[in-house]
Amino acid sequence: MVELDGRVAIVTGAGRGLGREYALCLASHGVRVVVNDVGTSNDGTGLDCSPAQAVVDEIVAGGGEAIVDCSDVASWSGGEAVVHAALDAFGELDILINNAGILRDSTIINMSEEDFDEVIRVHMKGHAAPTKFAATYWRAQHKDGVDRRRNLVHTGSTSGIYANPGQSNYGPAKSGIVTYNQIAAAELSKYGVVSNCVLPGARTRLTLSSPGLPEIMEAPAEGFDQWDPANVAPIVAYLANAACPFTGEAFYVQGGTVRRLEPWSLTGQSIERPVRWSVDDLDEAMGAFRPSH
């Protein structure tokens, strides 16, 4: 049985796109939701709380419970603030969906320090800061004898595994999130926390800003829209339910496809010898790794 009704969730980056769909889906299953979004443009500039407020209004109009929060979760103070917002409004926190992100694509040669730092900050620190303060609360509750399942769901990207040119800031940030997810799963399991990650394939403001993708992701005139961000929401809700049996996992989700990613492993080719290699010997032996074509 999926157990969501009555739980409390924070969804970051929930004013539009994927985050909006996550918040609406959770609310439709009886989850009380903190809708967090600073309302920036794609590149992280500007401030507008109205998209997050619109999601809250939609949830409330549908009979659900939600509040708006415009904290910058890519800071320790913002991460702490959004957790306190949940506790102040609902008296509990069961679920944290880390989803906030921006995009500032550039080639390595043209990448500015600011664009590199800000993308890493919003994605990596935007996951780490709210997780830190949610985990701090969950540890305290566990020590007080509260036996309650808690769920983290993080947002990676195929850019983190396919190494797209022009995304030397965004790609590594998304790869880092997958690893961060695994570390969180290992560290926090003793407090009743499970941590998982999704890699969505969906039509969002960020994906539509990439050359060629608007044409690929165009919604069909009729039939199933495989790029609709709403397709990703059910797996996020499933991973957020109190009976979720998974932790430390990453799932690619696109349309009706859910694909589990294998973790890093040392199962590839190898060359071995019982003593240290010389450079000349390696020059010959490393041929085993070269493509055959």
C-alpha positions, 0 to 999 in steps of 0.5 A: 500500500502506498502511504501518502495521506496526511504526510508533510512535504517540502518541494523546492523549485515548485512554482513551475514545470516538474516541481509544480507537478510534484506538488500537485500530485502529492497534494492530490494524495493528501500530502500537505505541501510547502511550495518553495520557489524564488521565482527566478528566470532560467538563469537564476536572476530575478525574484517572483513569488507569484508562481509558487503562490499560484500553485498553492492557490491551485492546491487549496482550490482543490481541497488540499493544504499548502503554503508558499515559501520563497526562501533561497534554498541554495544557502544554509539560512534558506535551507533552514528557513524552509524546514522551519516553514513546514514545521511552523505551518504543519508541525511535521516534516516527512518528505523533502523533494529537492528540485530547484535548479537553473541553467547557464550553458556555455562552452568551457572556454567561454564559461565565466566564473560566476556562471560556473559557481551559480549553477553549482550553487543552486543545484548542489547546495540547493540540494545539500542545504535543505537536506542538512536541516531536514536531516537535523530535525529527523535525527532529533525526532529519532533520538526522542523515540519517534519512529517515522519513515522520512523520504528524500527525493533528489533531482538529477538529469541525463545531462549528468550521465551523457556529458552534454557539450556546453554544460560543464557546470550543469552536468557535473552538478547533476552527476554530483546529485546522484552521488549525494543521494547515495551518501544521504541514503547511507548516512541517514538510514539509521534515522529512518530516512530513505533517499532516492533520485530521479532523472526526468526526461520532460518538457520544462523551461530549462529543457526547452531552452536547449537548441533542438529540444523544443522540436523534439519535445513538442506536444502531440495534437492528440494521444499520449504526450511522452514529454509532459512533466506530469508523467514524472510526478507519480514516481516521485510520489511513490518514492515519497511514500512511507512504504517506499522499499528503495533507498540509494537508487536512481531512476530515469523517468520519461513518458511511461518509462521508468528505468533503474540506473546501475550504480558505479562499479568496477566490472569493466576491463582490466589489465593486471600484473603483480608488480608496478607498471612501467610506462613502456609496458603500459603503452602496450598493455593499454591497447586492451582498452582501445576501441576495436574500430 
